[in-house]
Every structure is written in C-alpha cells, then in structure tokens.
Amino acid sequence: MLPILLGSCGTASTVSKAEQEAAIMRQVQEGLDTRHYTIAVDWMKPLGGMARHVTSNYELTVDGDQVDSYLPYIGEAYRVPYGGGHGLNFKGKIENYTITYPTSNRSHIEFRVTNVEDSYFFRIDVFAGGKAVIDIIARDKDAVTFDGEMVFK
C-alpha cells in the first residue's frame, strides 16, 4: 500500500504545478486583454552601462489608457527641466497602444506617453509565465531597459 500512496502523491504534485502555471498564464493574459497590469522590476540596464539590481519597489502600471511609471533612471539626459525633473516617475495618458503576439508564449506591447518633460516610447515583451522586459526610449534621455515580472494585486 505504501508504494501506491507515494505514486499518487507524485502525480498530485505534478498536476498542482501544471495547474498553477496555467492559472498564472490566465492571469497574465487577462491583464493584457483588459489593459490592467503591473510589472514589478528588479533589474535595470542603462544604455552603455552595466546591468544593476534594483532593490526598491519600482514598477510600471498600465490601467486602461493611463500609465503610472515609477522607475529609476540612470543615464544621460540631453534636456532637463529646471530643478532636475522627475526622470521616469510620472503618470500619463497612453497613446497608440498596440499589442501583438509574435509567438505563442510572448506578447509584444508598444505605446507612447508625452508629458511636460519628455516624450517616451515603451516597448514591452511579456512572456506566458509573467516575466517581462521593458524598453523605454525617450526623446531627451538615453534609452533604458528593465527586467521584471507581472504582479497580481
């Protein structure tokens, strides 16, 4: 009786992990479909610089046609408002939001945001398991890339 019990525990564990992965994939897709998602970042790669681990609660939130960017910035700024500006910490209206599916496990998102400081082009790749890569290209600042993961609050 003991070998049968161990065998069924192993199967239950495998099914549970598969069900958990499927649930995450559904959450990721639902967030993308409704344009309500948050990506918590843990790495940044400034243009021409070394990748750095970030330790604070930096994140990018898309909420319908609005974006809330709370991200660190390291790089060269070509034009800065008096007082230093806000870097990549801003809220703004999303323009030209598009989403495509280049592969079955990757979604590619592009949009623009313009505010009083700069104009930003966002390119985001989100993978089925929730991992994400964010590229931000600004008109008046060096580009920067962030790695992170979708979080479900």
N, C-alpha and C positions, 0 to 999 in steps of 0.2 A: 504494500500500500504506500509506503514512503516514496518509492521512485515515481509513482503516478502523481502524487501530490507535488513533488518538485517539478515535474514536467509541466503541470498546468500552471504553476507559479511563473515559470519562464515564459509561457505563452501569454499570460495575462500582462506581464511586464512589457512585452514587445507590442501588444495591441495598445496598451496605455500610451506608450511613447508615440506610436503612429497616430493615435487619436489626438494627442497633444500637438503634434506637428500640424495635423490637419486643422485643428482649431486656430492655431497661430496663423496659418495661411488664410483662413477665412477672415480673421480679424484684419490682417494686412489688406486683403482685397476689399473688404467693406470700408475701411478707412480711405483707401484710394478712390473707390467708387463714389463715396459721399463727400470727398474733399474735406475730411475732418480727421487729421492725424498729426502726431507729434513725433519728431525724430530727436532722440537724445544723443548728443555727440560725445565721443570720448577721445578722438584723435583729430588733430588739425595738421594740414600740410601747406604752409605758406609757399608762395611762388619763390623758387630759388633757395628755399630754406629746408631745414630738416623737419621731419615729422615730429610732432610733440603730443604727448598725452595731456589731455585737459582734465582737471580734477573737479571743477565746479559743475553745477547743474545747467550746462549750456544746452540749448535746444532750439529747434525750428518747428513752429506750429503753423499748419495750414488749417484755416477754419472758413470753409466756403470760399469767398472771394477776398479774404484777408489773410495776411501772413504776419506772424509775430516772430521776429528774428532776435534771439538772444544768444549771440555767438561772439567768441573772442576774435580779435583781428591783430595779426602781426604782418607787416609788410609796408611797402612804400605807398604813401598817399600823395597824389600829384596836386591836389587842391583840397584844402581843409578849411572848414568854416572857422571863424574867429572863436576861440575857446577850445578848439580841438575836435569838436564834433562828437558823434556818437558811435562811429565805427559801424559795426554790424548789429547794433542794438536799436531796433526800430519796429514799428508796426506800420503796415502799408497795404494798399489795395493791389490785388493781383491783376495783372494784365496779360492777355494772350496765353492762358493756361492750356496746355496740351498734354495728353498722356498717350503713349504708345506702348506696345508690348513686343519688343524685338525678339524675345524668346519666351518660352512658356513659364520660366521662373524669374523673369525680370520685367519690371515696369520702368519706363523712362518718362520723366516729367520735365517740362520746361515752362517757365513763366518769367515775367518781368515785374519789377517793382520800382517805382520812381518816387523819391521824396525830395525834400528841400536840399538834402546834402548830396545825393548822387542818384544814379540810375543803375539798377542791379539786374543781371540776368542769372537766373537759377536753373541749374541742370541737376536733376536728382535721379539716381538709379536706386530702385527699391527691389530687393530680392524676396522670393516667396517666404523665406523664414523671418523677414523683417529687417535684415541688415540693409544699410543704406549708405550711399556715397553722395555727398552734396558738393557741387562745384558752384562757386559764386564768382562771377565776372562783373566787376564794377567799372564804370566809365572813368572814375578818377582815383582808383586804388588798384594795387596788384591783385590778381586773382588768388583765391584760396580754396582749398578742398577740405572737407570734413568727412570723417567716417563715424557712423553711429548705428543706432538701431531704433526701430519704431517702438514706442511705449504705449501701453493701453491703460489709460487712467480711469 
